[in-house]
Structures are given as structure tokens and as C-alpha cells.
Amino acid sequence: MSISVGMVTFDTTDARALAAWWAEQTGGTVVDEMEGFFVMVTTPTGVDLGFQKVPDPTPGKNRLHLECGSADPGTEVERLVAAGATLVAFHDEIPDFTWTVLADPDGNQFCVAAPPEEPQSP
């Protein structure tokens, strides 16, 4: 027996606005607004994102963040920053792998990196 991940949910003070931002960035679609209390976004990857309105989101460092991939992470980071994301950090500590940490308009951190390369056949 096992479980499967169906959705990643964010706490926010403005579920509609943050859902709209993530829908635009992921090419997703806002599919359910439940009167602004809970807003769901379906994404092309099949992982849904949920945005739940709360009076006071949990303060401090994220205990969970999204790992996002792009064939051209540098260009994608520039696009995301222009769309309202904040650059948090750039990491290159691991040989042949770099990633950028960004924050969405609510301060939720997420990473952007190139997808891992497929092993080459002999």
C-alpha cells in the first residue's frame, strides 16, 4: 500500500491573487475558487497547487518548497523575477548542478534548476 501526492497547498492571506500568479507562471489553470477561501490550480505536470486563505500564515522559513525545472533556468529566473518573484539565492556548490532560490509574491520560496540529464546509452 502507498500514498500519492495529489496537491501541494500554500497558506496565504489572498488565495485568489497567489493562485492567479502561480497559474500564470506554470501555465496552469485556476479551476475552483470556493469563494476565495480555497483556490486550486491544475498544472500541465499533473501536480495541483492549492491556496488556502488564512488570517496569519505560518511565519519563518518554509518547511516545504517546490522544485521547478526548466531547460533554460537562467531565462526562466529572469522571467519569474520580472513577473514579481524575488531572487533569494544562487547555488553552485554541487559540481555540474546549479539552482536558484526565488520567493513568490507571498514570500514562499521555490527553486529553479535544469532538469537532471538522462543517462546516456552506451
C-alpha positions, 0 to 999 in steps of 0.5 A: 500500500502507498500514498500519492501526492495529489496537491501541494497547498500554500497558506496565504492571506489572498488565495485568489491573487497567489493562485492567479500568479502561480497559474500564470507562471506554470501555465496552469489553470485556476479551476475552483475558487470556493469563494476565495477561501480555497483556490486550486490550480491544475498544472500541465505536470499533473501536480495541483497547487492549492491556496488556502486563505488564512488570517496569519500564515505560518511565519519563518522559513518554509518547511516545504518548497517546490522544485521547478525545472526548466531547460533554460533556468537562467531565462526562466529566473529572469522571467519569474523575477520580472513577473514579481518573484524575488531572487533569494539565492544562487547555488553552485556548490554541487559540481555540474548542478546549479539552482536558484532560490526565488520567493513568490509574491507571498514570500514562499520560496521555490527553486529553479534548476535544469532538469537532471540529464538522462543517462546516456546509452552506451 
